[in-house]
Amino acid sequence: MKRTRRVVAAGVCLAALACGAVQASEAETGVAVYTPDAFAEFLPRTALDLVWQLPGFGLNGGDNVRGLSGAQGNVLINGRRPPRGSGSLEGRIRAIRVEDVVRLELIEPGARDVDMQGYPLLLNIVTRSTSAARVDGRIEIEPREDGGEEYQGELTTAWSTGPLELEARIDLYDETLTDYAEIRSSTADEPFARATVDELEGRTRRDWQALARLAIDPRNDLELTLSSERNNDFSRPIPASAAEVGAIEAGRYDAIERFGSARWRHALTDRIDLTGLVTQRQGEAVSSDSLVSGGSVSESASSRETGETAARADMRWRPTDALAVETGLTWASNTLEGSSSASIDGVSQTVDGDDAAVEETRSAILASATWTPNSRVSATFGGRVEQFSLDSSNEGGASLSLTDIAPRADLNWALPDDWTLRLSTERRVGQLDLGLFLASTDLDNALSTAGASTLEPPRDWINRVTLERRFGERDLVRFEGVTRRSDNPVSSILDADGEVRPANIGPENVARATAEFEIELDRFGFDGLSLDGMATHRWSDRLDPLQGFARTTSGHRDYHYRIGLRQEWADGRYVVSARLEERAPAMHYWLTEIRKEDNGLNAELNGEWRHSAAWRTGLSTRWQQDRTDTIYVFDGVREPGSGPVLVNTLTRSEGVYANLWSEWEVRQAAFFRVSLRSGRDRSGTSRVDTPQGVFLDQLSRSADNVPTLNIRLRFQR
């Protein structure tokens, strides 16, 4: 059955390629232009609604300072990258009214004198000049019959006059809910079917951001950003459930991050631009957890302080219309100081890294050149020489210093018949997660992991080839192949002292082939019908660092496919869409278990009735096939020659989810939406067997999520 589905999906993709069409003319080679009118059938309210419908494009917010203040995302707003800090890229785009969008531009490498930062496509959202003052907001309330509730609020205000632009954003989120009891995996110490009792959970988030831009003169502009992000999560068992047999968990997590940046741009001449960027981030986080299971009590706690400072200076020079050159210097310092503690069944755990301090410093020289000999070809060659140093307090103190050379080459070629070929290869030096130097404890399997003694940044060779054709109003056909070789990925190992700790291991190889398409079928006589689909096949291999055998990478899926249909009638007054998606089973290799995850099919069916220009109603439904996890549990950390001591099979099922909603434009640019969301019955079964198939234990749990009412008001002024 699954083989048949994959064959059908592949056949649809190939059929799409056979469809001939004439591409709409472009005013600029290498730039695909989309106006809001091209997406009018979706009734977009914000710029984000437009971006979601762009064929073959996905948002990427960048790496937020880490990595030498490098990639800043693949979206420009009026030719400039949005400032980084708290608040998502989606939130910034959502704050742009669709009425203020002039066009969306998908820019290919070499099409313009713009820093692509390694992305195969950049999106530029061009907006018209807005009023001197603007306010956008969203309020969302969701009470629930079980006592849970959810509140969300978002407010953006902007003011501009002459050369000065000011913007401020605040984002609030509060949620309390009852997390119904669910089955959970067994352990070697507790070889029976287990469940978790109900937990009362709460989540709070408080974000704010302030931005100022000043155009000092035609050759100079300055941008300043300040932001803060606070997160608070907690969980505790409901008192009435404390006497139940099962695992009782409680925990708390509190974190705050503060971010600031300053960016200055100076046009030295008409062909030379200088840019300087300085960023600073500080963070604090405290967490605590407790677990009562099988008559034992275990606890853990940790605290950490982090600091990140980065600076970058660039010069972009266009000596001729066919050549653009960029060179620059970057520097970054990242620090972490933290402590952790744990007790397993009342016994205090002491491991290396429970009081850790680490400092990472990176500096680099970078250079690249983009050559565009004609309107159909562009090539970029460049790279960076990077120096890395690390000092860690673990294992009595450790230090490391090394130098890397990371080249990159890209080719963008417009072929006949409106096809585009993109080739790229690059050496990528990754960013370390400094949290790996702080010891941690998994209370569920009573395992403590020591902090890393020292780590090298992971290094990858990435090769990509893309063949693409955009035609019609929004149609797309794309083939893509990607290979990645990671020379020294980070994984957990057993060191000479018998401690589990993160370390660099041997090579890992991953390859992926993807075909995708979006086609409007009006030209073939199917009025109002559109078809989209995607099929991916994946290959991978690595050496298991704990048991020594060759295997796929953890989380590897052989295939993933998706196919969807959308039909409109009566000039878009009635809309029905359906989507079918399936991912192959995945194998996860963890310290004390190997888990096979099979999620099966996912199906969606949606309908919409547009009563008038200001009122529409819809019904969304979703169905997920039963999920099965087969867990091979080991007695302690997996070691060479060891086998599992039990097999735990978890089967989960959920009913159909439905959301009935209606939205009104109560006044100009003010939208009121009411949604009635159904409950979903959830059930799960845990079965425990020996590796030889002898039955040991079984437990089933079920819960009925109550329906909820969601009320949302969004306004733009």
Rosetta blueprint (number, residue, H / E / L):
1 M L
2 K H
3 R H
4 T H
5 R H
6 R H
7 V H
8 V H
9 A H
10 A H
11 G H
12 V H
13 C H
14 L H
15 A H
16 A H
17 L H
18 A L
19 C L
20 G L
21 A L
22 V L
23 Q E
24 A L
25 S L
26 E L
27 A L
28 E L
29 T L
30 G L
31 V E
32 A E
33 V E
34 Y E
35 T L
36 P H
37 D H
38 A H
39 F H
40 A H
41 E H
42 F H
43 L L
44 P L
45 R L
46 T E
47 A H
48 L H
49 D H
50 L H
51 V H
52 W H
53 Q L
54 L L
55 P L
56 G L
57 F L
58 G L
59 L L
60 N L
61 G L
62 G L
63 D L
64 N L
65 V L
66 R L
67 G L
68 L L
69 S L
70 G L
71 A L
72 Q L
73 G L
74 N L
75 V E
76 L E
77 I E
78 N L
79 G L
80 R E
81 R L
82 P L
83 P L
84 R L
85 G L
86 S L
87 G L
88 S L
89 L H
90 E H
91 G H
92 R H
93 I H
94 R H
95 A L
96 I L
97 R E
98 V H
99 E H
100 D H
101 V E
102 V E
103 R E
104 L E
105 E E
106 L E
107 I E
108 E L
109 P L
110 G L
111 A L
112 R L
113 D L
114 V L
115 D L
116 M L
117 Q L
118 G L
119 Y L
120 P L
121 L L
122 L E
123 L E
124 N E
125 I E
126 V E
127 T E
128 R L
129 S L
130 T L
131 S L
132 A L
133 A E
134 R E
135 V E
136 D E
137 G E
138 R E
139 I E
140 E E
141 I E
142 E E
143 P E
144 R E
145 E L
146 D L
147 G L
148 G L
149 E E
150 E E
151 Y E
152 Q E
153 G E
154 E E
155 L E
156 T E
157 T E
158 A E
159 W E
160 S E
161 T E
162 G L
163 P L
164 L E
165 E E
166 L E
167 E E
168 A E
169 R E
170 I E
171 D E
172 L E
173 Y E
174 D E
175 E E
176 T E
177 L E
178 T E
179 D E
180 Y L
181 A L
182 E E
183 I E
184 R E
185 S L
186 S L
187 T L
188 A L
189 D L
190 E L
191 P L
192 F L
193 A L
194 R E
195 A E
196 T E
197 V L
198 D L
199 E E
200 L E
201 E E
202 G E
203 R E
204 T E
205 R E
206 R E
207 D E
208 W E
209 Q E
210 A E
211 L E
212 A E
213 R E
214 L E
215 A E
216 I E
217 D E
218 P L
219 R L
220 N E
221 D E
222 L E
223 E E
224 L E
225 T E
226 L E
227 S E
228 S E
229 E E
230 R E
231 N E
232 N E
233 D E
234 F E
235 S E
236 R E
237 P E
238 I L
239 P H
240 A H
241 S H
242 A L
243 A L
244 E L
245 V L
246 G L
247 A E
248 I E
249 E E
250 A E
251 G E
252 R E
253 Y E
254 D E
255 A E
256 I E
257 E E
258 R E
259 F E
260 G E
261 S E
262 A E
263 R E
264 W E
265 R E
266 H E
267 A E
268 L L
269 T L
270 D L
271 R L
272 I E
273 D E
274 L E
275 T E
276 G E
277 L E
278 V E
279 T E
280 Q E
281 R E
282 Q E
283 G E
284 E E
285 A E
286 V E
287 S E
288 S E
289 D E
290 S E
291 L E
292 V E
293 S E
294 G L
295 G L
296 S E
297 V E
298 S E
299 E E
300 S E
301 A E
302 S E
303 S E
304 R E
305 E E
306 T E
307 G E
308 E E
309 T E
310 A E
311 A E
312 R E
313 A E
314 D E
315 M E
316 R E
317 W E
318 R E
319 P E
320 T E
321 D L
322 A L
323 L E
324 A E
325 V E
326 E E
327 T E
328 G E
329 L E
330 T E
331 W E
332 A E
333 S E
334 N E
335 T E
336 L E
337 E E
338 G E
339 S E
340 S E
341 S E
342 A E
343 S E
344 I E
345 D L
346 G L
347 V E
348 S E
349 Q L
350 T L
351 V L
352 D L
353 G L
354 D L
355 D E
356 A E
357 A E
358 V E
359 E E
360 E E
361 T E
362 R E
363 S E
364 A E
365 I E
366 L E
367 A E
368 S E
369 A E
370 T E
371 W E
372 T E
373 P E
374 N E
375 S L
376 R L
377 V E
378 S E
379 A E
380 T E
381 F E
382 G E
383 G E
384 R E
385 V E
386 E E
387 Q E
388 F E
389 S E
390 L E
391 D E
392 S E
393 S L
394 N H
395 E H
396 G H
397 G L
398 A E
399 S E
400 L E
401 S E
402 L E
403 T E
404 D E
405 I E
406 A E
407 P E
408 R E
409 A E
410 D E
411 L E
412 N E
413 W E
414 A E
415 L L
416 P H
417 D H
418 D H
419 W E
420 T E
421 L E
422 R E
423 L E
424 S E
425 T E
426 E E
427 R E
428 R E
429 V E
430 G L
431 Q L
432 L L
433 D L
434 L H
435 G H
436 L H
437 F H
438 L L
439 A L
440 S E
441 T E
442 D E
443 L L
444 D L
445 N L
446 A L
447 L E
448 S E
449 T E
450 A L
451 G L
452 A L
453 S L
454 T L
455 L L
456 E L
457 P L
458 P L
459 R E
460 D E
461 W E
462 I E
463 N E
464 R E
465 V E
466 T E
467 L E
468 E E
469 R E
470 R E
471 F E
472 G E
473 E L
474 R L
475 D E
476 L E
477 V E
478 R E
479 F E
480 E E
481 G E
482 V E
483 T E
484 R E
485 R E
486 S E
487 D L
488 N L
489 P L
490 V E
491 S E
492 S E
493 I E
494 L E
495 D L
496 A L
497 D L
498 G L
499 E L
500 V E
501 R E
502 P E
503 A E
504 N E
505 I L
506 G L
507 P L
508 E E
509 N E
510 V E
511 A E
512 R E
513 A E
514 T E
515 A E
516 E E
517 F E
518 E E
519 I E
520 E E
521 L H
522 D H
523 R H
524 F H
525 G L
526 F L
527 D L
528 G L
529 L E
530 S E
531 L E
532 D E
533 G E
534 M E
535 A E
536 T E
537 H E
538 R E
539 W E
540 S E
541 D E
542 R E
543 L E
544 D L
545 P L
546 L L
547 Q L
548 G L
549 F L
550 A E
551 R E
552 T L
553 T L
554 S L
555 G L
556 H E
557 R E
558 D L
559 Y E
560 H E
561 Y E
562 R E
563 I E
564 G E
565 L E
566 R E
567 Q E
568 E E
569 W E
570 A L
571 D L
572 G L
573 R L
574 Y E
575 V E
576 V E
577 S E
578 A E
579 R E
580 L E
581 E E
582 E E
583 R E
584 A L
585 P L
586 A E
587 M E
588 H E
589 Y E
590 W L
591 L L
592 T L
593 E E
594 I E
595 R E
596 K E
597 E E
598 D E
599 N L
600 G L
601 L E
602 N E
603 A E
604 E E
605 L E
606 N E
607 G E
608 E E
609 W E
610 R E
611 H E
612 S E
613 A L
614 A L
615 W E
616 R E
617 T E
618 G E
619 L E
620 S E
621 T E
622 R E
623 W E
624 Q E
625 Q L
626 D L
627 R E
628 T E
629 D E
630 T E
631 I E
632 Y E
633 V E
634 F L
635 D L
636 G L
637 V L
638 R L
639 E L
640 P L
641 G L
642 S L
643 G L
644 P L
645 V L
646 L E
647 V E
648 N E
649 T E
650 L E
651 T E
652 R E
653 S E
654 E E
655 G L
656 V L
657 Y E
658 A E
659 N E
660 L E
661 W E
662 S E
663 E E
664 W E
665 E E
666 V E
667 R E
668 Q L
669 A L
670 A E
671 F E
672 F E
673 R E
674 V E
675 S E
676 L E
677 R E
678 S L
679 G L
680 R L
681 D E
682 R E
683 S E
684 G E
685 T E
686 S E
687 R E
688 V E
689 D E
690 T L
691 P L
692 Q L
693 G L
694 V L
695 F E
696 L E
697 D E
698 Q E
699 L E
700 S E
701 R E
702 S E
703 A E
704 D E
705 N L
706 V L
707 P L
708 T E
709 L E
710 N E
711 I E
712 R E
713 L E
714 R E
715 F E
716 Q E
717 R L
